[in-house]
Amino acid sequence: MKEKKELRCLMHEVRDLLIDVEKTHRYSMSKIYGLHNRVFEKNETPQSCASCLIRKVRDLSDWYNSAKDKYAEMPVENEMQEG
């Protein structure tokens, strides 16, 4: 299990990425794969296919929402607003 400080940092980074993707509809291949690899402890090579990037963002969103619920005692300021 990741340390709380590392987990909190990852949660912030993932939240910021999700907000950016939601606002701009731009998918940064390096940011998405970098965070996805850190969160899921993988070493996947970035792929530029749109469906792959969308799937990685969806995985990150699911992880973020799960982590936010599981670690509610670790507040993440300015939570992503729904919808």
HTML snippet that shows the backbone in 3Dmol.js (N, CA, C, O; Angstrom):
<script src="https://3Dmol.org/build/3Dmol-min.js"></script>
<div id="view" style="width:600px;height:400px;position:relative"></div>
<script>
const pdb = `
ATOM      1  N   MET A   1       0.837  -1.195   0.000  1.00  0.00           N
ATOM      2  CA  MET A   1       0.000   0.000   0.000  1.00  0.00           C
ATOM      3  C   MET A   1       0.873   1.247   0.000  1.00  0.00           C
ATOM      4  O   MET A   1       1.893   1.301   0.687  1.00  0.00           O
ATOM      5  N   LYS A   2       0.477   2.218  -0.752  1.00  0.00           N
ATOM      6  CA  LYS A   2       1.240   3.455  -0.848  1.00  0.00           C
ATOM      7  C   LYS A   2       1.132   4.235   0.458  1.00  0.00           C
ATOM      8  O   LYS A   2       0.138   4.129   1.177  1.00  0.00           O
ATOM      9  N   GLU A   3       2.169   5.021   0.758  1.00  0.00           N
ATOM     10  CA  GLU A   3       2.124   5.873   1.935  1.00  0.00           C
ATOM     11  C   GLU A   3       1.037   6.926   1.745  1.00  0.00           C
ATOM     12  O   GLU A   3       0.699   7.291   0.619  1.00  0.00           O
ATOM     13  N   LYS A   4       0.496   7.405   2.857  1.00  0.00           N
ATOM     14  CA  LYS A   4      -0.584   8.388   2.779  1.00  0.00           C
ATOM     15  C   LYS A   4      -0.156   9.645   2.023  1.00  0.00           C
ATOM     16  O   LYS A   4      -0.928  10.188   1.233  1.00  0.00           O
ATOM     17  N   LYS A   5       1.058  10.101   2.262  1.00  0.00           N
ATOM     18  CA  LYS A   5       1.522  11.319   1.585  1.00  0.00           C
ATOM     19  C   LYS A   5       1.594  11.093   0.078  1.00  0.00           C
ATOM     20  O   LYS A   5       1.166  11.946  -0.699  1.00  0.00           O
ATOM     21  N   GLU A   6       2.124   9.964  -0.329  1.00  0.00           N
ATOM     22  CA  GLU A   6       2.213   9.639  -1.756  1.00  0.00           C
ATOM     23  C   GLU A   6       0.820   9.482  -2.353  1.00  0.00           C
ATOM     24  O   GLU A   6       0.555   9.951  -3.460  1.00  0.00           O
ATOM     25  N   LEU A   7      -0.061   8.825  -1.620  1.00  0.00           N
ATOM     26  CA  LEU A   7      -1.426   8.628  -2.095  1.00  0.00           C
ATOM     27  C   LEU A   7      -2.145   9.969  -2.247  1.00  0.00           C
ATOM     28  O   LEU A   7      -2.840  10.197  -3.238  1.00  0.00           O
ATOM     29  N   ARG A   8      -1.979  10.838  -1.282  1.00  0.00           N
ATOM     30  CA  ARG A   8      -2.604  12.157  -1.343  1.00  0.00           C
ATOM     31  C   ARG A   8      -2.087  12.931  -2.553  1.00  0.00           C
ATOM     32  O   ARG A   8      -2.860  13.580  -3.257  1.00  0.00           O
ATOM     33  N   CYS A   9      -0.798  12.861  -2.787  1.00  0.00           N
ATOM     34  CA  CYS A   9      -0.196  13.540  -3.940  1.00  0.00           C
ATOM     35  C   CYS A   9      -0.746  12.975  -5.248  1.00  0.00           C
ATOM     36  O   CYS A   9      -1.097  13.733  -6.152  1.00  0.00           O
ATOM     37  N   LEU A  10      -0.822  11.657  -5.352  1.00  0.00           N
ATOM     38  CA  LEU A  10      -1.386  11.030  -6.548  1.00  0.00           C
ATOM     39  C   LEU A  10      -2.842  11.441  -6.753  1.00  0.00           C
ATOM     40  O   LEU A  10      -3.269  11.706  -7.877  1.00  0.00           O
ATOM     41  N   MET A  11      -3.592  11.492  -5.667  1.00  0.00           N
ATOM     42  CA  MET A  11      -4.991  11.891  -5.776  1.00  0.00           C
ATOM     43  C   MET A  11      -5.108  13.312  -6.327  1.00  0.00           C
ATOM     44  O   MET A  11      -5.956  13.585  -7.175  1.00  0.00           O
ATOM     45  N   HIS A  12      -4.264  14.203  -5.847  1.00  0.00           N
ATOM     46  CA  HIS A  12      -4.266  15.582  -6.350  1.00  0.00           C
ATOM     47  C   HIS A  12      -3.915  15.620  -7.838  1.00  0.00           C
ATOM     48  O   HIS A  12      -4.574  16.300  -8.625  1.00  0.00           O
ATOM     49  N   GLU A  13      -2.883  14.893  -8.206  1.00  0.00           N
ATOM     50  CA  GLU A  13      -2.454  14.893  -9.606  1.00  0.00           C
ATOM     51  C   GLU A  13      -3.519  14.313 -10.525  1.00  0.00           C
ATOM     52  O   GLU A  13      -3.781  14.847 -11.603  1.00  0.00           O
ATOM     53  N   VAL A  14      -4.130  13.216 -10.091  1.00  0.00           N
ATOM     54  CA  VAL A  14      -5.181  12.592 -10.893  1.00  0.00           C
ATOM     55  C   VAL A  14      -6.375  13.535 -10.999  1.00  0.00           C
ATOM     56  O   VAL A  14      -6.934  13.716 -12.080  1.00  0.00           O
ATOM     57  N   ARG A  15      -6.762  14.131  -9.879  1.00  0.00           N
ATOM     58  CA  ARG A  15      -7.880  15.073  -9.893  1.00  0.00           C
ATOM     59  C   ARG A  15      -7.608  16.219 -10.873  1.00  0.00           C
ATOM     60  O   ARG A  15      -8.479  16.584 -11.663  1.00  0.00           O
ATOM     61  N   ASP A  16      -6.403  16.781 -10.818  1.00  0.00           N
ATOM     62  CA  ASP A  16      -6.058  17.883 -11.715  1.00  0.00           C
ATOM     63  C   ASP A  16      -6.098  17.449 -13.177  1.00  0.00           C
ATOM     64  O   ASP A  16      -6.569  18.199 -14.031  1.00  0.00           O
ATOM     65  N   LEU A  17      -5.611  16.251 -13.472  1.00  0.00           N
ATOM     66  CA  LEU A  17      -5.648  15.733 -14.842  1.00  0.00           C
ATOM     67  C   LEU A  17      -7.094  15.562 -15.301  1.00  0.00           C
ATOM     68  O   LEU A  17      -7.442  15.949 -16.417  1.00  0.00           O
ATOM     69  N   LEU A  18      -7.936  14.984 -14.448  1.00  0.00           N
ATOM     70  CA  LEU A  18      -9.330  14.769 -14.811  1.00  0.00           C
ATOM     71  C   LEU A  18     -10.053  16.091 -15.058  1.00  0.00           C
ATOM     72  O   LEU A  18     -10.849  16.202 -15.990  1.00  0.00           O
ATOM     73  N   ILE A  19      -9.779  17.076 -14.233  1.00  0.00           N
ATOM     74  CA  ILE A  19     -10.386  18.400 -14.424  1.00  0.00           C
ATOM     75  C   ILE A  19      -9.924  18.994 -15.748  1.00  0.00           C
ATOM     76  O   ILE A  19     -10.730  19.546 -16.497  1.00  0.00           O
ATOM     77  N   ASP A  20      -8.623  18.883 -16.039  1.00  0.00           N
ATOM     78  CA  ASP A  20      -8.076  19.426 -17.286  1.00  0.00           C
ATOM     79  C   ASP A  20      -8.693  18.746 -18.506  1.00  0.00           C
ATOM     80  O   ASP A  20      -9.059  19.419 -19.470  1.00  0.00           O
ATOM     81  N   VAL A  21      -8.810  17.435 -18.473  1.00  0.00           N
ATOM     82  CA  VAL A  21      -9.405  16.697 -19.598  1.00  0.00           C
ATOM     83  C   VAL A  21     -10.864  17.104 -19.773  1.00  0.00           C
ATOM     84  O   VAL A  21     -11.335  17.290 -20.895  1.00  0.00           O
ATOM     85  N   GLU A  22     -11.573  17.242 -18.655  1.00  0.00           N
ATOM     86  CA  GLU A  22     -12.993  17.634 -18.708  1.00  0.00           C
ATOM     87  C   GLU A  22     -13.154  19.027 -19.328  1.00  0.00           C
ATOM     88  O   GLU A  22     -14.056  19.253 -20.134  1.00  0.00           O
ATOM     89  N   LYS A  23     -12.272  19.955 -18.945  1.00  0.00           N
ATOM     90  CA  LYS A  23     -12.365  21.338 -19.440  1.00  0.00           C
ATOM     91  C   LYS A  23     -11.968  21.464 -20.902  1.00  0.00           C
ATOM     92  O   LYS A  23     -12.652  22.118 -21.689  1.00  0.00           O
ATOM     93  N   THR A  24     -10.846  20.825 -21.259  1.00  0.00           N
ATOM     94  CA  THR A  24     -10.242  21.074 -22.570  1.00  0.00           C
ATOM     95  C   THR A  24     -10.531  19.996 -23.603  1.00  0.00           C
ATOM     96  O   THR A  24     -10.410  20.239 -24.804  1.00  0.00           O
ATOM     97  N   HIS A  25     -10.912  18.809 -23.146  1.00  0.00           N
ATOM     98  CA  HIS A  25     -11.091  17.642 -24.015  1.00  0.00           C
ATOM     99  C   HIS A  25      -9.798  17.299 -24.759  1.00  0.00           C
ATOM    100  O   HIS A  25      -9.823  16.732 -25.851  1.00  0.00           O
ATOM    101  N   ARG A  26      -8.679  17.655 -24.147  1.00  0.00           N
ATOM    102  CA  ARG A  26      -7.372  17.302 -24.695  1.00  0.00           C
ATOM    103  C   ARG A  26      -6.774  16.209 -23.827  1.00  0.00           C
ATOM    104  O   ARG A  26      -6.818  16.267 -22.599  1.00  0.00           O
ATOM    105  N   TYR A  27      -6.219  15.222 -24.491  1.00  0.00           N
ATOM    106  CA  TYR A  27      -5.670  14.060 -23.802  1.00  0.00           C
ATOM    107  C   TYR A  27      -4.158  14.040 -23.983  1.00  0.00           C
ATOM    108  O   TYR A  27      -3.658  13.722 -25.062  1.00  0.00           O
ATOM    109  N   SER A  28      -3.436  14.381 -22.921  1.00  0.00           N
ATOM    110  CA  SER A  28      -1.980  14.363 -22.963  1.00  0.00           C
ATOM    111  C   SER A  28      -1.498  12.933 -22.739  1.00  0.00           C
ATOM    112  O   SER A  28      -1.577  12.394 -21.635  1.00  0.00           O
ATOM    113  N   MET A  29      -1.003  12.341 -23.807  1.00  0.00           N
ATOM    114  CA  MET A  29      -0.578  10.939 -23.761  1.00  0.00           C
ATOM    115  C   MET A  29       0.439  10.714 -22.641  1.00  0.00           C
ATOM    116  O   MET A  29       0.316   9.753 -21.881  1.00  0.00           O
ATOM    117  N   SER A  30       1.434  11.580 -22.531  1.00  0.00           N
ATOM    118  CA  SER A  30       2.481  11.374 -21.532  1.00  0.00           C
ATOM    119  C   SER A  30       1.949  11.543 -20.111  1.00  0.00           C
ATOM    120  O   SER A  30       2.320  10.773 -19.225  1.00  0.00           O
ATOM    121  N   LYS A  31       1.096  12.525 -19.877  1.00  0.00           N
ATOM    122  CA  LYS A  31       0.536  12.723 -18.542  1.00  0.00           C
ATOM    123  C   LYS A  31      -0.375  11.561 -18.148  1.00  0.00           C
ATOM    124  O   LYS A  31      -0.301  11.052 -17.030  1.00  0.00           O
ATOM    125  N   ILE A  32      -1.225  11.154 -19.073  1.00  0.00           N
ATOM    126  CA  ILE A  32      -2.178  10.082 -18.778  1.00  0.00           C
ATOM    127  C   ILE A  32      -1.452   8.781 -18.478  1.00  0.00           C
ATOM    128  O   ILE A  32      -1.728   8.131 -17.470  1.00  0.00           O
ATOM    129  N   TYR A  33      -0.529   8.401 -19.347  1.00  0.00           N
ATOM    130  CA  TYR A  33       0.190   7.141 -19.127  1.00  0.00           C
ATOM    131  C   TYR A  33       1.114   7.232 -17.922  1.00  0.00           C
ATOM    132  O   TYR A  33       1.264   6.260 -17.182  1.00  0.00           O
ATOM    133  N   GLY A  34       1.733   8.389 -17.718  1.00  0.00           N
ATOM    134  CA  GLY A  34       2.609   8.560 -16.564  1.00  0.00           C
ATOM    135  C   GLY A  34       1.859   8.351 -15.255  1.00  0.00           C
ATOM    136  O   GLY A  34       2.307   7.613 -14.377  1.00  0.00           O
ATOM    137  N   LEU A  35       0.707   9.014 -15.137  1.00  0.00           N
ATOM    138  CA  LEU A  35      -0.089   8.858 -13.922  1.00  0.00           C
ATOM    139  C   LEU A  35      -0.677   7.463 -13.815  1.00  0.00           C
ATOM    140  O   LEU A  35      -0.683   6.872 -12.735  1.00  0.00           O
ATOM    141  N   HIS A  36      -1.168   6.937 -14.919  1.00  0.00           N
ATOM    142  CA  HIS A  36      -1.757   5.596 -14.905  1.00  0.00           C
ATOM    143  C   HIS A  36      -0.715   4.574 -14.445  1.00  0.00           C
ATOM    144  O   HIS A  36      -1.016   3.705 -13.627  1.00  0.00           O
ATOM    145  N   ASN A  37       0.500   4.676 -14.966  1.00  0.00           N
ATOM    146  CA  ASN A  37       1.561   3.751 -14.563  1.00  0.00           C
ATOM    147  C   ASN A  37       1.899   3.893 -13.081  1.00  0.00           C
ATOM    148  O   ASN A  37       2.131   2.892 -12.402  1.00  0.00           O
ATOM    149  N   ARG A  38       1.931   5.127 -12.571  1.00  0.00           N
ATOM    150  CA  ARG A  38       2.236   5.335 -11.147  1.00  0.00           C
ATOM    151  C   ARG A  38       1.118   4.807 -10.264  1.00  0.00           C
ATOM    152  O   ARG A  38       1.378   4.127  -9.271  1.00  0.00           O
ATOM    153  N   VAL A  39      -0.119   5.114 -10.614  1.00  0.00           N
ATOM    154  CA  VAL A  39      -1.260   4.705  -9.803  1.00  0.00           C
ATOM    155  C   VAL A  39      -1.374   3.188  -9.748  1.00  0.00           C
ATOM    156  O   VAL A  39      -1.565   2.614  -8.676  1.00  0.00           O
ATOM    157  N   PHE A  40      -1.257   2.539 -10.907  1.00  0.00           N
ATOM    158  CA  PHE A  40      -1.472   1.099 -10.985  1.00  0.00           C
ATOM    159  C   PHE A  40      -0.174   0.297 -10.970  1.00  0.00           C
ATOM    160  O   PHE A  40      -0.177  -0.914 -11.192  1.00  0.00           O
ATOM    161  N   GLU A  41       0.942   0.993 -10.705  1.00  0.00           N
ATOM    162  CA  GLU A  41       2.263   0.366 -10.599  1.00  0.00           C
ATOM    163  C   GLU A  41       2.559  -0.516 -11.800  1.00  0.00           C
ATOM    164  O   GLU A  41       2.878  -1.698 -11.673  1.00  0.00           O
ATOM    165  N   LYS A  42       2.442   0.097 -12.971  1.00  0.00           N
ATOM    166  CA  LYS A  42       2.723  -0.582 -14.231  1.00  0.00           C
ATOM    167  C   LYS A  42       3.809   0.177 -14.973  1.00  0.00           C
ATOM    168  O   LYS A  42       4.266   1.230 -14.527  1.00  0.00           O
ATOM    169  N   ASN A  43       4.210  -0.366 -16.095  1.00  0.00           N
ATOM    170  CA  ASN A  43       5.203   0.294 -16.935  1.00  0.00           C
ATOM    171  C   ASN A  43       4.777   0.173 -18.399  1.00  0.00           C
ATOM    172  O   ASN A  43       5.538  -0.287 -19.250  1.00  0.00           O
ATOM    173  N   GLU A  44       3.538   0.597 -18.668  1.00  0.00           N
ATOM    174  CA  GLU A  44       3.011   0.487 -20.018  1.00  0.00           C
ATOM    175  C   GLU A  44       3.577   1.590 -20.912  1.00  0.00           C
ATOM    176  O   GLU A  44       3.782   2.722 -20.475  1.00  0.00           O
ATOM    177  N   THR A  45       3.819   1.238 -22.149  1.00  0.00           N
ATOM    178  CA  THR A  45       4.303   2.193 -23.135  1.00  0.00           C
ATOM    179  C   THR A  45       3.119   3.010 -23.645  1.00  0.00           C
ATOM    180  O   THR A  45       2.081   2.446 -23.994  1.00  0.00           O
ATOM    181  N   PRO A  46       3.267   4.341 -23.692  1.00  0.00           N
ATOM    182  CA  PRO A  46       2.169   5.179 -24.175  1.00  0.00           C
ATOM    183  C   PRO A  46       1.723   4.806 -25.587  1.00  0.00           C
ATOM    184  O   PRO A  46       2.539   4.556 -26.475  1.00  0.00           O
ATOM    185  N   GLN A  47       0.423   4.779 -25.761  1.00  0.00           N
ATOM    186  CA  GLN A  47      -0.198   4.518 -27.059  1.00  0.00           C
ATOM    187  C   GLN A  47      -1.010   5.748 -27.431  1.00  0.00           C
ATOM    188  O   GLN A  47      -1.656   6.348 -26.572  1.00  0.00           O
ATOM    189  N   SER A  48      -0.984   6.126 -28.686  1.00  0.00           N
ATOM    190  CA  SER A  48      -1.685   7.338 -29.096  1.00  0.00           C
ATOM    191  C   SER A  48      -3.119   7.079 -29.543  1.00  0.00           C
ATOM    192  O   SER A  48      -3.815   8.017 -29.930  1.00  0.00           O
ATOM    193  N   CYS A  49      -3.575   5.835 -29.498  1.00  0.00           N
ATOM    194  CA  CYS A  49      -4.939   5.569 -29.953  1.00  0.00           C
ATOM    195  C   CYS A  49      -5.925   6.217 -28.982  1.00  0.00           C
ATOM    196  O   CYS A  49      -5.770   6.128 -27.764  1.00  0.00           O
ATOM    197  N   ALA A  50      -6.931   6.866 -29.541  1.00  0.00           N
ATOM    198  CA  ALA A  50      -7.889   7.635 -28.735  1.00  0.00           C
ATOM    199  C   ALA A  50      -8.615   6.751 -27.735  1.00  0.00           C
ATOM    200  O   ALA A  50      -8.786   7.141 -26.580  1.00  0.00           O
ATOM    201  N   SER A  51      -9.043   5.577 -28.152  1.00  0.00           N
ATOM    202  CA  SER A  51      -9.788   4.715 -27.227  1.00  0.00           C
ATOM    203  C   SER A  51      -8.911   4.261 -26.059  1.00  0.00           C
ATOM    204  O   SER A  51      -9.404   4.080 -24.946  1.00  0.00           O
ATOM    205  N   CYS A  52      -7.617   4.076 -26.309  1.00  0.00           N
ATOM    206  CA  CYS A  52      -6.697   3.692 -25.229  1.00  0.00           C
ATOM    207  C   CYS A  52      -6.586   4.819 -24.206  1.00  0.00           C
ATOM    208  O   CYS A  52      -6.628   4.577 -23.000  1.00  0.00           O
ATOM    209  N   LEU A  53      -6.445   6.047 -24.692  1.00  0.00           N
ATOM    210  CA  LEU A  53      -6.334   7.194 -23.795  1.00  0.00           C
ATOM    211  C   LEU A  53      -7.628   7.399 -23.004  1.00  0.00           C
ATOM    212  O   LEU A  53      -7.586   7.668 -21.804  1.00  0.00           O
ATOM    213  N   ILE A  54      -8.753   7.273 -23.663  1.00  0.00           N
ATOM    214  CA  ILE A  54     -10.045   7.421 -22.990  1.00  0.00           C
ATOM    215  C   ILE A  54     -10.208   6.353 -21.920  1.00  0.00           C
ATOM    216  O   ILE A  54     -10.695   6.641 -20.827  1.00  0.00           O
ATOM    217  N   ARG A  55      -9.806   5.130 -22.221  1.00  0.00           N
ATOM    218  CA  ARG A  55      -9.897   4.031 -21.254  1.00  0.00           C
ATOM    219  C   ARG A  55      -8.993   4.306 -20.047  1.00  0.00           C
ATOM    220  O   ARG A  55      -9.389   4.049 -18.910  1.00  0.00           O
ATOM    221  N   LYS A  56      -7.796   4.823 -20.282  1.00  0.00           N
ATOM    222  CA  LYS A  56      -6.879   5.130 -19.174  1.00  0.00           C
ATOM    223  C   LYS A  56      -7.462   6.235 -18.293  1.00  0.00           C
ATOM    224  O   LYS A  56      -7.369   6.171 -17.068  1.00  0.00           O
ATOM    225  N   VAL A  57      -8.063   7.245 -18.920  1.00  0.00           N
ATOM    226  CA  VAL A  57      -8.684   8.323 -18.150  1.00  0.00           C
ATOM    227  C   VAL A  57      -9.849   7.772 -17.338  1.00  0.00           C
ATOM    228  O   VAL A  57     -10.029   8.157 -16.182  1.00  0.00           O
ATOM    229  N   ARG A  58     -10.631   6.891 -17.914  1.00  0.00           N
ATOM    230  CA  ARG A  58     -11.745   6.273 -17.198  1.00  0.00           C
ATOM    231  C   ARG A  58     -11.222   5.456 -16.009  1.00  0.00           C
ATOM    232  O   ARG A  58     -11.793   5.509 -14.920  1.00  0.00           O
ATOM    233  N   ASP A  59     -10.144   4.708 -16.218  1.00  0.00           N
ATOM    234  CA  ASP A  59      -9.531   3.938 -15.120  1.00  0.00           C
ATOM    235  C   ASP A  59      -9.084   4.872 -13.995  1.00  0.00           C
ATOM    236  O   ASP A  59      -9.312   4.595 -12.817  1.00  0.00           O
ATOM    237  N   LEU A  60      -8.446   5.982 -14.374  1.00  0.00           N
ATOM    238  CA  LEU A  60      -7.980   6.945 -13.380  1.00  0.00           C
ATOM    239  C   LEU A  60      -9.159   7.576 -12.626  1.00  0.00           C
ATOM    240  O   LEU A  60      -9.091   7.782 -11.415  1.00  0.00           O
ATOM    241  N   SER A  61     -10.222   7.875 -13.347  1.00  0.00           N
ATOM    242  CA  SER A  61     -11.411   8.450 -12.724  1.00  0.00           C
ATOM    243  C   SER A  61     -12.022   7.466 -11.735  1.00  0.00           C
ATOM    244  O   SER A  61     -12.389   7.851 -10.625  1.00  0.00           O
ATOM    245  N   ASP A  62     -12.133   6.210 -12.124  1.00  0.00           N
ATOM    246  CA  ASP A  62     -12.670   5.177 -11.233  1.00  0.00           C
ATOM    247  C   ASP A  62     -11.785   5.031  -9.994  1.00  0.00           C
ATOM    248  O   ASP A  62     -12.286   4.932  -8.874  1.00  0.00           O
ATOM    249  N   TRP A  63     -10.466   5.019 -10.203  1.00  0.00           N
ATOM    250  CA  TRP A  63      -9.533   4.898  -9.085  1.00  0.00           C
ATOM    251  C   TRP A  63      -9.680   6.095  -8.153  1.00  0.00           C
ATOM    252  O   TRP A  63      -9.745   5.939  -6.934  1.00  0.00           O
ATOM    253  N   TYR A  64      -9.731   7.289  -8.736  1.00  0.00           N
ATOM    254  CA  TYR A  64      -9.843   8.507  -7.929  1.00  0.00           C
ATOM    255  C   TYR A  64     -11.107   8.478  -7.068  1.00  0.00           C
ATOM    256  O   TYR A  64     -11.055   8.749  -5.868  1.00  0.00           O
ATOM    257  N   ASN A  65     -12.229   8.152  -7.686  1.00  0.00           N
ATOM    258  CA  ASN A  65     -13.488   8.125  -6.942  1.00  0.00           C
ATOM    259  C   ASN A  65     -13.469   7.069  -5.843  1.00  0.00           C
ATOM    260  O   ASN A  65     -14.005   7.290  -4.758  1.00  0.00           O
ATOM    261  N   SER A  66     -12.860   5.937  -6.118  1.00  0.00           N
ATOM    262  CA  SER A  66     -12.741   4.879  -5.115  1.00  0.00           C
ATOM    263  C   SER A  66     -11.816   5.318  -3.984  1.00  0.00           C
ATOM    264  O   SER A  66     -12.135   5.133  -2.809  1.00  0.00           O
ATOM    265  N   ALA A  67     -10.672   5.897  -4.336  1.00  0.00           N
ATOM    266  CA  ALA A  67      -9.710   6.343  -3.328  1.00  0.00           C
ATOM    267  C   ALA A  67     -10.296   7.466  -2.486  1.00  0.00           C
ATOM    268  O   ALA A  67     -10.077   7.524  -1.277  1.00  0.00           O
ATOM    269  N   LYS A  68     -11.042   8.356  -3.131  1.00  0.00           N
ATOM    270  CA  LYS A  68     -11.662   9.475  -2.417  1.00  0.00           C
ATOM    271  C   LYS A  68     -12.631   8.939  -1.361  1.00  0.00           C
ATOM    272  O   LYS A  68     -12.667   9.440  -0.237  1.00  0.00           O
ATOM    273  N   ASP A  69     -13.409   7.931  -1.721  1.00  0.00           N
ATOM    274  CA  ASP A  69     -14.348   7.332  -0.771  1.00  0.00           C
ATOM    275  C   ASP A  69     -13.616   6.560   0.318  1.00  0.00           C
ATOM    276  O   ASP A  69     -13.952   6.666   1.497  1.00  0.00           O
ATOM    277  N   LYS A  70     -12.627   5.794  -0.079  1.00  0.00           N
ATOM    278  CA  LYS A  70     -11.909   4.933   0.859  1.00  0.00           C
ATOM    279  C   LYS A  70     -11.082   5.739   1.850  1.00  0.00           C
ATOM    280  O   LYS A  70     -10.979   5.375   3.021  1.00  0.00           O
ATOM    281  N   TYR A  71     -10.495   6.830   1.381  1.00  0.00           N
ATOM    282  CA  TYR A  71      -9.611   7.630   2.227  1.00  0.00           C
ATOM    283  C   TYR A  71     -10.230   8.993   2.509  1.00  0.00           C
ATOM    284  O   TYR A  71      -9.572  10.024   2.372  1.00  0.00           O
ATOM    285  N   ALA A  72     -11.492   8.987   2.902  1.00  0.00           N
ATOM    286  CA  ALA A  72     -12.214  10.235   3.166  1.00  0.00           C
ATOM    287  C   ALA A  72     -11.541  11.054   4.264  1.00  0.00           C
ATOM    288  O   ALA A  72     -11.704  12.273   4.320  1.00  0.00           O
ATOM    289  N   GLU A  73     -10.793  10.392   5.126  1.00  0.00           N
ATOM    290  CA  GLU A  73     -10.112  11.129   6.191  1.00  0.00           C
ATOM    291  C   GLU A  73      -8.944  11.949   5.657  1.00  0.00           C
ATOM    292  O   GLU A  73      -8.398  12.784   6.377  1.00  0.00           O
ATOM    293  N   MET A  74      -8.556  11.725   4.413  1.00  0.00           N
ATOM    294  CA  MET A  74      -7.480  12.501   3.797  1.00  0.00           C
ATOM    295  C   MET A  74      -8.111  13.493   2.830  1.00  0.00           C
ATOM    296  O   MET A  74      -8.274  13.177   1.652  1.00  0.00           O
ATOM    297  N   PRO A  75      -8.471  14.686   3.298  1.00  0.00           N
ATOM    298  CA  PRO A  75      -9.205  15.617   2.445  1.00  0.00           C
ATOM    299  C   PRO A  75      -8.399  16.043   1.218  1.00  0.00           C
ATOM    300  O   PRO A  75      -7.191  16.272   1.285  1.00  0.00           O
ATOM    301  N   VAL A  76      -9.102  16.137   0.117  1.00  0.00           N
ATOM    302  CA  VAL A  76      -8.523  16.641  -1.127  1.00  0.00           C
ATOM    303  C   VAL A  76      -9.293  17.915  -1.424  1.00  0.00           C
ATOM    304  O   VAL A  76     -10.485  17.868  -1.727  1.00  0.00           O
ATOM    305  N   GLU A  77      -8.615  19.057  -1.339  1.00  0.00           N
ATOM    306  CA  GLU A  77      -9.274  20.334  -1.517  1.00  0.00           C
ATOM    307  C   GLU A  77      -9.883  20.458  -2.906  1.00  0.00           C
ATOM    308  O   GLU A  77      -9.404  19.864  -3.872  1.00  0.00           O
ATOM    309  N   ASN A  78     -10.943  21.241  -2.982  1.00  0.00           N
ATOM    310  CA  ASN A  78     -11.597  21.549  -4.266  1.00  0.00           C
ATOM    311  C   ASN A  78     -11.919  20.301  -5.052  1.00  0.00           C
ATOM    312  O   ASN A  78     -11.486  20.147  -6.194  1.00  0.00           O
ATOM    313  N   GLU A  79     -12.668  19.421  -4.450  1.00  0.00           N
ATOM    314  CA  GLU A  79     -13.038  18.165  -5.106  1.00  0.00           C
ATOM    315  C   GLU A  79     -13.634  18.434  -6.483  1.00  0.00           C
ATOM    316  O   GLU A  79     -14.256  19.472  -6.708  1.00  0.00           O
ATOM    317  N   MET A  80     -13.438  17.495  -7.395  1.00  0.00           N
ATOM    318  CA  MET A  80     -14.052  17.607  -8.720  1.00  0.00           C
ATOM    319  C   MET A  80     -15.555  17.678  -8.538  1.00  0.00           C
ATOM    320  O   MET A  80     -16.138  16.914  -7.768  1.00  0.00           O
ATOM    321  N   GLN A  81     -16.160  18.581  -9.236  1.00  0.00           N
ATOM    322  CA  GLN A  81     -17.615  18.679  -9.158  1.00  0.00           C
ATOM    323  C   GLN A  81     -18.225  17.735 -10.147  1.00  0.00           C
ATOM    324  O   GLN A  81     -17.735  17.573 -11.265  1.00  0.00           O
ATOM    325  N   GLU A  82     -19.300  17.111  -9.727  1.00  0.00           N
ATOM    326  CA  GLU A  82     -19.974  16.135 -10.579  1.00  0.00           C
ATOM    327  C   GLU A  82     -20.648  16.831 -11.755  1.00  0.00           C
ATOM    328  O   GLU A  82     -21.116  17.965 -11.654  1.00  0.00           O
ATOM    329  N   GLY A  83     -20.681  16.102 -12.885  1.00  0.00           N
ATOM    330  CA  GLY A  83     -21.435  16.491 -14.057  1.00  0.00           C
ATOM    331  C   GLY A  83     -21.034  17.766 -14.630  1.00  0.00           C
ATOM    332  O   GLY A  83     -21.606  18.200 -15.630  1.00  0.00           O
TER     333      GLY A  83
END
`;
const viewer = $3Dmol.createViewer("view");
viewer.addModel(pdb, "pdb");
viewer.setStyle({}, {cartoon: {color: "spectrum"}});
viewer.zoomTo();
viewer.render();
</script>
